[in-house]
Amino acid sequence: MKPRVLVAMSGGVDSSVAAAILREQDYDVVGVAMRLATEPTTPVAKRRGTCCSHDDFEDARRVAERMDFPFYVIDLRADFAARVVDNFVSEYIAGRTPNPCVMCNREIKFDRLWSRARALNADYVATGHYARIEQGVDGRFHLLRAADETKDQSYFLFTLGQDELSRTIFPLGAMTKTEVRARARALGLATADKPESQEICFVPDGDYASFVERRSDPAQLRPGSIVDRDGTRLADHAGVHRFTVGQRRGLGVASGERLYVREIRAESGEVVAGRREDLDSAGLVANRVSMVDDSMALAGELSVEVKIRYRHRAIPATMRVDSARRAEIRFTSSGPAVTPGQACVFYRGEEVLGGGFIERALEAD
Amino acid sequence: MPIYLDHNAGAPLRPEAAAAISRLIADAGGNPSSVHRAGQRSRRMLEISRAQVAALIGADPRQIVFTSGGTESNNLAIFGAITASSRRRKIVSSQIEHSSILAPLAELERRGFEIVRIAPDADGRIDPARVLAALDGETAIVSLGLANSEVGTIQDVAPLSSTCGNSGALLHVDAAQAVGRIPVDATALGCDLMTVSGYKFGAPAGIGALYVRDSARIAPVIFGGPHENGMRAGTPNLPGAVAVGAAAETAMHAMDEESDRIGSLARSLLNKLYDAIPGLRLNGPLVGKLPNTINLTFPGVLGESMLIALDLEGVEVSMGSACAAGAVEPSHVLRGMGRSIADARSSLRISLGWNNTADEIDAAASIIPAVWRRVADAEPLAEVSAR
């Protein structure tokens, strides 16, 4: 029997080509589009081509028709709300800056969807992520950066362990975006020239603060003051959820020099502003650390390169994981602004070793 | 070959209907309204089909208006009735109707009509007394489904006809799921309007009829030529009409045998599923329902998963009504019958029909429990949306 693979299809070009490639490789492909967001997407969202809208599902359906495999829309709205959106809102309210794509991968695509895959007798889950999975001679699975560095999405996938990697396929890992589009055109897929999705899919207008306010009890929000390093009040603000560490714009402070958010103290409602050089840190503490190969966690001090935001370059650091799955990471030389709530991902060259969620920065000496 | 158990969504074409279409295609294909003999031949075929449909529901052929299907028939009944009785601004119906009734009612509500939607009991029965209690001199039309599309419950509409008549309201019966499956006699029921859907008993989609007892009492909603006695403009769908005529004749002659056979297949399937699936629950009554329809709540699983898993195993069933984006919303019929959202989400409709065989039902009776066990194990409901 052909192995069955459940392909998560957004209606975009990447997942369309991923499904088409697997179909050509003679897998028993079952396409699914996940209905995730509960709020209707706006016309703005349509222009920007975020996923999950009705039109996107129709695009995915057309790909399935063209490539002749079954396709279904599945309703994971309740799971997405409980496991991704609620977390997004509570993280912002707690003064952190969440990364919902990491959460969605961990909770929905490689956990919830896997349950569905097993229910449907599938052997694998596949997505259009740009990352590679390789199996070593010892049988262990390795998660690697994509061949196309500009599209590499391995950062969002650090939570995958051996179990998940053993049942996951990333058909685009060795391809460039240009090759993917060319493949889509060659296959006659309607999605070949669709624009990239940019914003977080459930906040299509990009206005996170308003989204958090709509989705939360006003009593939970933490208004307060913007203060300088010495605690001097510079201005008032409507809630810590409106800020992210490293942010410059929208502080509402008249000042001769450029000010950045240096720290958010959710308990007191204080947003600490500082100059650019005040943002530098010596490292960070991460929690909920997971390693792609768990034996690595016990290896003592590790030399890694750490990436603390998706668009940042990985920088050299040393790290150590404790038994509570917390890690202390020290940058080899002083590093950029550390944003609590974001993912930090440990690399060694091409390989993702693991990652965690940033709890706090370590002060520069 | 997949096992098709979704006849309430649409039945496979009966061979007699296919043969009728083939014969028609071989003919000249004149417009039934034309003067020439090609037109006359077409007209004769159209009228034979009309008589066949009329015979199936105990009507006079002059009372049959061909339409594009059940949805158009329902729209013609509702909008035709309120247009013809412009003074009356109230409609009485139920919570468990098909979307082709519920959506027109919602539209009329927006236009200021008073809509009464009677709630069913736990088995999906509408109490005629509650309908009569809602009926008054303002009521333009009472519209009820004869057999519910999702659970198969058959309504007792005969007691409504005399009171509707006395109060001047039209009685419309949406018999889309009943006609061709169980004996239906429009004259004996005493209704004014009855919806017939060809696709439900072996004609292709795109052909249906509205029985109109007295054409003076409704107004047309599609305007154009004087087709269908002025009740429905547009050249009739002759291929559809000959098919529905042939399907009607076949269904009428085979009805006793078919309904017995299908009923016993459905009962045997139900009993085997009860034995294999602890906690399985039938939605709708045991008697007083369509023999072909079994709506089941499967314990501990999402219906959506079961539906897809069964499809991949070659068993084709359905669940609620699909929304525009393709995801399935919990059934308004089951909700109306008092089932929880969770139970509605765990329910599937299995509907048999004229071409199902005992072998197919035996296979389905072993595939469905196996799929249920796999889905319940892989994706237990307790895990869904919680951790």
Interface residues (C-beta under 8 A of the other chain):
Chain A: V30 A33 R35 H54 F57 R61 P70 Y72 V73 I74 D75 A78 D79 A81 A82 R83 E107 R112 S115 R116 R118 A119 L120 N121
Chain B: V301 E304 S305 I308 A309 D311 L312 E313 A324 A325 G326 A327 V328 R374 V375 A378 E379 E383 V384 S385 A386 R387
